[in-house]
Amino acid sequence: MSFHLYPVTPTDLSCGDYTVTVNGIPAPTDTARVSRVPFNRRWPGHQRSIDQTELVNFLSLASDEPLTFEITLPEPADSVVIRPAALGITPTLTDGVVTFTLDHPAYFTVEPYGRNRALHIFCDPMPSYAVDPADPNVIYYGPREHDVGQINLQSGQTLFLDEGAVVYACVSATDAENIRILGRGILDNSRNQEHILFPVSAEGNDSAINNATRQHTLQLEYCNHVEIDGITIRDSLVYNIRPMACQDLHIANVKIIGCWRYNSDGIDMHNCRDVLIENCFLRTFDDSVCIKGFDCYYEGNVEAAVKAAMYRNGKAYDVFRDTLVRNCVIWNDWGKCLEIGAETRAEEICNIRFEDCHIIHVTGVPLDCYNIDYADVHHVSWKNCTIELDDTIPNPQIQNRDSEEYEITDPNYCPGLIAVQTAYHHEYSAGGTRRGQCRELLFQNIRVTGRHAPHLTFEGYDETHLTQNILVESIVVNGIELDTLPEGAIRQNAFTRNITYRTAYHQLAQNTVSASRQLAETDLVKFENPDGTGPRVMFVGNSITLHGFKPDIGWYGHWGMAASEKEKDYVHRLMAKVREKAPDAAFSICQVASWERQYKEGSITHHLFAEARRFGADLIVMRFIENCPGADFDAAAFGRELGLLLDYLNPTGKAKFVLSTGFWRHPGDKAITDFAKAHDLPLVPLGDLGEDPAMKAIGLFDHTGVANHPGDLGMEHIANRLWREMEPLV
């Protein structure tokens, strides 16, 4: 195990705010210029004023071992915050020195002075690039400054920026395939300047740039099979990465910083397919990650230009689909964070997923879909995203005059959390008459911290261009899930349909079958062929595993609820699979609903399962959680008592285990997952099955609780998933 500090190449940009050691070794820092205030402007004919910016430090390294950081502050601070909070790093501040430990590679900020003067730390995984600098298809830059200007990549080429390299350049590729941009160096765009075509007045300009041409830092057009990994992009003039009509694009471990100039977006993509963006850090002035159709910035006839771009060389580039953005850290100083739009000139934008992203500073709506052209935007999801809201969020403003200075005008300002709009924009729609729609969108497990109450906006355009079928599932504010959204939290116009909010555990609430008296005490443990000479397999569960005869709820079985017959519940399906391999196998069924109800003191129920203990299982399948009370679920108590139950049922210690999460999602699913990980046990996720009505016995039973149990198809899926983990152990 080791760690490695990247060398720092001195440049004209210098800021020595922080003194840092890592595991006792002095760590040099780089410098970037960032936006200080959210003050934007319609293009005034010149670049943004430096007094709206500040210099910050960033530290770059790689590691595969735990690291101890000691950071000496340039001036006193009362406290220090490390973001994203989800990392769980708790720093100490003593005599002006911040100390903390980092257990794994991560990108984060150390903030002793609020939003300003933050130290950015980029700890990469250890590099494993197989690149030969002498290869004729490798464009290699080593540790020093390189004033290149323009790099045009061709098919099969690799651009490699080694540690310590600072390459002043724009990079482009058109109609190329199998290209790579790799390394741990810096692609610096600070020497890329606008080309002014003619003078314009700085006052009163209400349109986009019309007197200057600008070049993006990394622009890819009509390229296939592209990999971008590890580099840091600093001080982009416009977009940092702009893929257009590309396919099979993988962007990973990229750090974007130094965005302060107008329209310095992060990763803005136009009509691409098969995109994976993961493990990146983006601090942008304007929008961070955008899924777009073609835009309107073309000379002359916009519609003709867009058509020519969409249908080129006999191929169509008229959709954007199949994209995953995951595990990224985002700091946005002006615009949107994870966005569809605004430009949406595409026939479809679909199958887009934003997952497990951490948004650490915002001024605008973090989760946004703004369809201002004609795309059919559908099947887009934002899942497991965290948004950290400052107590005072500087409200974004438009500067109207050179002499105007920024000041916070609303100390209680907070942007919306979610916005979905089908709309027309006077400029960006470029006069287009076609409108689109937004439908089948999911916002799931959105976690917010801060003092501000979230609000959501949904708007359609007219009766034929709606925003509809939007599901918001589980908003958690400061650790507490909202049972319902406060009055006025959802803002919508007349052209919306089917906007729904529900909790994460809404399916669990459908289980109205009582957790008590599901079986007589004498029936809690059952056996089939207990004297068999083959492997001894035990199934430990609740009503889905075994429920007794109960006419008052319309249940007349004595097997897993709600299979149509005994042989079709998951237990007996698995017994049949085991017997195919071992005909003389022995089986035990242990029903532990009583343990679930009292899980915090589960040991008091152990005596009920004494016969199962004596069975001497070789393999134990643990499939339960649903009857544990969800309110104020105590993960620590559950983990402790689950361990004791497993030990009780496995007195000789010989048994192997397979665990599962709940059929209906449950607050304890994470506790089971954590337990399985801590004990290196196989875990089978089942919660998605409980979301699918086809997996249930709906329509076959009058009692809704029974009907929401797994039917024959659900039992089959449960058995098949468990078997994949069981089969190697039998």
N, C-alpha and C positions, 0 to 999 in steps of 0.2 A: 504494500500500500504506500501511496505517496501523494504529494501535491506539488504543483509547479506554478510559480509566479511568472506571468508573461513579462518580457522586457518592455520597457516604456521608451519609445523614441521621442525625444524632446521636439516640440513644434513651437510655433509662435504663440500658441494658445497655452496659457499657464495659469493655474490656480492651485495654491498650496494650502487648502483649508485643513486637511486632515493628515495626521501622522498615523500610520497603520502598521501593526505587526500581525503576522499570521504564524501561529505556532512558534512565536518568539523571533521570527525572521522579519526584518523590515520589508514592507511591501510598497513599491512605487505605484503612484496613481496617474491616470490620464486625466485630461480636462475636456469638457464639452461646453458649448454655449446652449442654453435652453431658454424657453420662454419664462418670464417672471410673472406676467399678468395676462389674463385672457382678453386681450385687446386686439381684435381683428379689424380688417378694413377691406372694402372693395379696392382693387388695385389703384394706388394713387400715382402711378407712374414712377415710383421708386420703391426700394426695399424697405422693410420694417426698421424702425428706429432701434438702435442698440440699447437705449435706456429702458426698453421694455423687456430686456433679457438679463440673465445672470450667468456666471460661470459656475460649473459644478465639477466635482471629482467623480471618476469611476475607476474601480479596481477590477482587473481581469486576471483570472487564474483558473487552473484545473485541479481537480482532486478526486481521489477515491477513498479518502480517509476522513475521520472527524477533524475539524479545524477549530482552533481557539483564536478569536480575533480580539485585539486590543486596539482601540481607536482613541487617540488623544484629540479632544475637541479644540477648535481654535479660540473659543470663548465660552464662558459658562452657559450651562443649560439646566433647566429645572427637571427635565425628564427626556427620555428618548423613546422613539417608537420604531419598530422594525416592521416593514410591510413587504409582502402580504402577511397579514396576521395568521393566515392559515398555516404558515410554516411553524407556528408555535414556538418561536424563538423569544425567550425572555431575557433581555439584556440587563446588566447591572451598570449603574452610573456612580462612580466613586472618584471624587477629586478631579473631575473633568476627564475621566477615562471611561470609555464604554467597553464592556467585556461581554462576550457571549460565545457559545459554541454552535457550530454548524455541522450537522451529522451527515449531510449528503449534498451533492451539487444542487445549486438553486440560484435564481436571480432575484435580488431583493434590494430594498433601500433602507438606509439607516438615517433617521430623521430626528435630530435633536432640536431643530428650529422650525418645525411644522413643514409646510410645503416647500419652503425655500432652503437653499444650500444643502440639499440632501446628498449623502454619499451613496452612490450606486455601486453595488457589488455583483459582479458577474462570475459566478463559480461554475465553470463548465464541467461536464464529465471529462475524464481523461481522453485525449484525442487518439483516434485509431485510423488515421488517413493512410491509405496505401498509394502515395503519390511519389513519383520519381521526378525530381526537378529537371533531370536531363532528358526526359521523354519529350520528343518534338511536339506532342500534342498537349503539353503542359506549359502554360504561361505562368512563370514563377516569379514572385517578389519576396525578397528576404528582408531581414530586420534593418530598416532605415526608411527615410522618406523617398518617395518615388513620384515625381511630377509627370504623370502619363497623359492626362487629358481625355483620351478616348480609347476604350478597349472594345473591339468588335469580335465576338466569339463565333466560331464556326462549328459545324457538327463534329462531335467527337472530342472537342477540346475541354480542358480543365483549366480554370483560373485558380491559382493557389496563392493565398495571402498568408505568409508564414507569421508566426508570433513576432511582434515587434515591427512588422511592416506597416507603414502608413502610405497608402496608395491614393494619390489625388487623381480621381478619374470618374468618368461615367462609363457604365458597362452596358452593352446592348447585344442583342442577337435576334435575327429574323430568319424564319424558315430553317431553323437549326434543330438538331436532335442529339440526344445523348451528350448534353453539356453539363458541366459541374462548376460550381463556384464554392470553394472550400477554404478552410484555414481559420486561424485564430488572430489574423491581422485586422487592420482597420481600413475600410474603404471610405475615404474622406472626400466629401463633395463640396468642401468649403470654397474651392477655387472655381467652381462652376457658377457662372454669373448669368443673369438675364442678358439677352441681346435686345436692346432698346431700338425699336423701329422708328418711332417719331415721338416728340414730346406731347404729353397730355397734362391737363390740369390736375393737381393733387386734390382739389376740392370738388365735391359733388359727383364723383364718378359712381354710378350705380350698376355697372356691368362688370363682367369678368375681364381678365387681362386682354387688352386690345391693342397695345402698343409694344408688346415684348414677346419674344419667344423664349421658352425655357425647356430645359432637358431634365428628365428624371434621372435619378442616380443609377438605377438598374432597370432597364427596360427590355422585356422579352416579348416578341411578337411571333405568333404562329410557330411556336416551338413545342417539341415533344420530348418527354423523358428528361426532365431538368431536376437537378439537385443543388440546393443552396444550403450550406451547413457551416455553422461556427463563426462566421465573420461578424464584425461589428461595423455598422454603417453610421457615420457621423456627419451631421450638418448637411442634410439633403436640401437642395434648392426647391424641389417640388416633391413628388412621391419618392419614397425610398425604394420600393420594389413595385414595379408596374407590369405584371404579366397580362398580355392581351391575346385571346384566342389560343391559349396554351393547353396542353394535355399532359397528364402524368407529371405533376409538379410537386416536389417535396421540399419544404422549407423547414429547417430545424436548427435549434440552438443559435439563432440569429439575434443579435442585440442591436436595437435601433435607439439612438440617443442624439442629442444636439439638434433637435428640430425646433427652430424658432422662426424661420422665414415663412412668408405667406404660402399657404397650401402645402406645407410639408407633412403630407399624409404618411402613414406607415406602409402597409401592404394593401394596395388597391388593385383589384383584378377585374378583368372585363371578359365575359363570355368564355370562361375556361371550364375544363372538365377534369375530374380525378385529381383533386388537389388535397394535400395534407400539409397543414401548418402546425407545428408542435414545438413546445419547449422553447418559446421565444420570449424576449423582453422588448416591449415597445413603449418608449416615451415619445409621444408625438405632439406637435402643436395642433395639427388638424386631425382628421379622422384616423383611427388606428388600423382596423382591419375592415375592408369594405368589399362586398360582393356586388359587382356592378354589371349592367349591360354595357353596350357602347355608349359613349358620352356624346355631347353636342358640340364639342370644340373643334369644328371643322370649318375650313374656309368655304364660302359659297353655299351650295345646296346641301344642307345637313342630311336630309333624308337620302339623297343619292350617295353621299359619302358613307353613311352608315350601311347602306345596302351593299356597296362595294366592299366594305370591311367584313360584312357578314358572309358573303358568298364569294369566295376567293379560291382560285386555282381548282375549281371544280368541287370544292368542299363547302359545307355550311358551318358557320360559327354563330348560330342564332340562339343557342341556349347556354345557360350556366348551370351545371349540375354536379352532384357527387363530390362534395367538399367537406372536409372535417378540419376544424380549428380547435386545438385542444392544449390544455396545460400551458397557457401563455399568461404572462404578467403584463398588465397594461396600465400606463399612466397617461392620461389624456389632458392636455392643457387648454383645449378649446372645443374640439368637435365631438363626434360620436366614437364609441369604442368598438363594439361588435355590430356591424351595420350591413343591411341590405339596401343598396341604393347610394345616393339618390337616383343617379342615372340608371334606368332600367330598360334600355332598348334591347330587349331579348324576347323571344317567343315564350320561353319558360326560364324561371330561376327556381330550382327545386333540389331536394335532397341535400340540403345544406345543414351542417351541424356545428354548433359552437358548444364546447364541453369543457368543464373543469378549468375555466379561466378565472384569473384573479385580477380585478380592476381596483387599483389602489388609490387613484385620484381621478376625479371627474369635474367637469364644469357643464357638460351637456348630457343628453340622455345616453346612458351606457348601452342599452339593448334596444336596437332601433331597426325598423323596416320602413323605408320611405320610398314608395313606388310611384314615381312621378312620370313614367312613360307607359309602356303597354305590356310589360311582362305579366304573365300568369305566375305569381310568386306563391309557391305552395310547398308543403312538407319541409318546413324549416324549423329547427329547434335550437333553443338556448337552454342548456342543462348544467346544473351544478356550478353555477357561477357565483362568485362572491364579489360584492361591491362595498368598498369602504368609503364612507362619506365623512369628509371633514366637518367639524362642528361649524366652522364658517367656510362656506364654499364661495370663492370669488365668482361673482356672476359675470358671464361672458357679455362683452359689449362690442359694438361697432364704433370705431374711431371715425369721426367726420372731418376733422381738421388736423393738420400737423401739430398745431399748438395744444390740442386737447390731450389731457393726461388722464390716466386710468385711476379710478377710485371705486371702492366697493360701495355700491348704492343701496344694496339690500342685504343686511347681515343675516337675514333668515332665508335667503335664496336657497332653493334646492331644485335641481332639474328633475324631470320625470324619470322614473325607473325604467319604464317600458313604453315604447311608442310604435304603433303600427298604423300607417296611413296610405291610402290610395288617393292620389292627389294630382294636381297640376301645379307646376312651378313656372312663374312668368319667364324665368331665364333658362333654367336647366332643362325644361321640357322643350325648349327651342321651337315653340309654335306647333309641335306635333299634336295631331287631333286624336290619335288612338290613346285609350286609357286601358289599364290593366286591372288586376284584382289581387288581393291578399287573402289566402285561405289555408286552413289546416296548418296553423302555426302552434308551436308548443313552447312554453316557458316553464321549466320544471326545476324545483329546488333552487330558488334564487335567494341567496343569503345576504342580508344587508346589515351593516353596522353603522351607528351614528345616531344623532339626536333627531334626524329629520324623518317624517312620515312619508313613505313612498306613495306616488300616484302614477296612474297608467292612462295612456291616451290611445283611443282607437277611433279611426275615421275612415269612412269610405268616400267615394267620389259622387256616385249617383246610384239609382236603383239597379243598374246593370253592371256597375263596377264597384262591388262591395268589398268590405273587409269583414270576413266571416269565419266561423268555426275556429275560434282562438281559445286555446286552453291554457290557463295559468294555474299550475299545480304547485302549491307550497311556496309561499314567501315567508322567510324566517327573518325577523327583525330583532337584532341583538339577542339571538339565541332562542327566541320564542316564535313558534310558528303561528301565523295569523289564522284563526278559525274561519273568519270572514274578513273581507276588506272593509275598512271604515267607510262610512257614508261619504260619497263624493270622491273616493279614491280612484274610481274608474270614470274617466271622462270620455264620452263617445257621442258621435253624431247620429243622424237618422239613417245613415247608410251602412250600418253594422248589423250583423246577425250572429247569434249564438256565441257570445263572449262569456266564458265560464271561468270561475275561480273555485278551486277545491283544495283540500288539504292533501298531503302526501299519502295519508292513510285512510282515504275515503273508502277504499275497498274493504279495509279491515272493519269499518263501521257496518258494512253489510252483513257481517257474520253475527247474526242475532241468536245463534244457537247458544244456549247457556253452557258455560264452561264447567258447571258443577253437575254431578250425578249423571255423567255420560255413560258410566258403567257402575255396576255394583263392585264393591271392593274385591270381592272374590273373583271378578272377571278382569281385573286390571292387567293380569299377566296370563297369556295363553301360549300354547305350544302346538307345533305340528311336527310329528316324527321326532320327539325329543331324544329318543334313544339311537338316532341315526349315527352312523360311523363317519359321515362326511363332515364338511365344514359346518360350524355352528354359527348361525347368523341371527342377530337380534335386530328388530325394528322398534325404535323408541319414538313415540309420537303422541298425537292427540286425536281429535275426532276424525281427521283426514286419514289417520292410520286405523282407528277402530272406534266405532260408536255403537252403543247398544240400542236395542229396540225401544222406540219412544213414540207411541201413537199420537200424543198430543201435538206434535209438530209434524206429523205425517211421515215419520221415518220408521220403516219396518225391517231394516236390515240389521245385521250384526257383523259389520265389516266397515271398511273405510267409507265415510260419508263424502260424496253422494254417488258412488258408483252404482250401476244398475244391478250388479250381482257381485258376489264375493270374488270371483276369479278376475274381475275387471278393476278392482282397486289396485293402487300402486304396490301394496305389499305382496299381494298374491301374483301380480304380474312379475315382480322381482323373484319371488319364490320359484316361479316357472323357469326363469332364466338361470337361476342358480342350479336347479335340478338338471338342466340340460348339460351342465358341466360336471355336476356331482349329484347323481340320482339319490344318494342316501344322505343328503344334507339334513341337518336339524335346524328348526326355526323356533324363535320365541318372539312374541309381540308384547311390548310393554307400553301401556297407556299412561301418560304422565301429565294429564290435564290438571290433576290436583297439585303437582309440583309447579306447573306454570302459574296457577292462581296465587301461589305463595312463594314465588321464586326467591324473594329477598331472604326468606328463611327456609329454603327448599329442603334442607337436611331433615326437617321434621317429618317429611313425607317418605323418607327413604325406606322405612320399614314396610311400606305398601308394596315395594318392588323386590322383596327378599327372594322370591322364587326366581325372578329374572337374574338376580345376582348369582344364584346357585347354578344357573344354566351353563355358565362358563363359556361365554361367547368368544369366537375367534374374530368376528367382524360385527360391529355395532353401527347401525345407521340411525343418526339422530335427526329427525325431521319434525321439529316443533318450535314454536315461539308465539304463535298467534294468540294464545290465551293469557300471555303475560300482560298485565295491565299496562297500557301504553302511556297513560298520564304519568308524568314525572318518572319515566323509566330510569332505573338505576343501573347503568351499564356495569359499574364496578361490582355491585352485588350480584348481577346476573353472571358475569364472568367467573366470579369466585364460586358461586353455587353450582354453575354448570360443571366446573372442574371437579367439584366434590361429587356430583352425581355420576360423572363418567368414572371416577375412581371407585365409587360404590358398585356400579354395574360391572366393573372390570377388576375384581379383587386380586387376580393373579397378575395383572398387568400385561397379559398376552394379547388382548384384543386390539385390532386396528379399527379406526373410526372413519366414517364419512358423515359430514355435516351439511346442512342446507339452510338457506334463509327461508323466510315465510312465503307461503303461497300468496297471501295478501301482504303487501309491504307493511313493515312494522318498525317502530323506533328501535327495536332490539336487533334488527338485521346487521347493523354496524358492529354491535357487540359480538355477535356470532362470527362475523367476518374477522374482527380483530382477534378473537379467541383462536380461530382456525389458523390465522397467520402466525400467531405467537407460538402455537404448538405444532406447526408444520403439518396441518391436517387438510385433506381435500375438502373443498367447499363447493356446493352446488347452488347457484342462484336460481330462485324460482319466482321472484316477485313479478316479473313481466307476464307470467302465465295468469296471475290473478287479475291483470288488467284486461285480459282478453275474454269477452263474454262467451266465445266459442269453447273455452276451456271449462266452463261451468255447467251446472245442471239446470240452467234457467229455462223455465217453461215445463219442467218435469215435476216440480214440487210447488205446492201452494205457499209453503213457508219460505219467505225470502232468504232466511239464514241458511236453510238446507240447500235451496236452489243456488246460492252463491258458493257452495262448496264445489270442488272439482268433479265434473262429470266424467264419463268414460274417457273422453279425449284428453281431458286434463290429467286424469290418472295415468294415462298412457305416456304423456309427455313427462310427468314427474318421474315415472319409472325409467324411462329412457335416459333422462339426464343423470339420475342416480346410478344407473347401471354403468355408464361410462367411467365413473370413479370406482364402482364396486368390482367390476369384472377383473381388473388386475389383482385384486386382493382376495378373490375367492379361490 
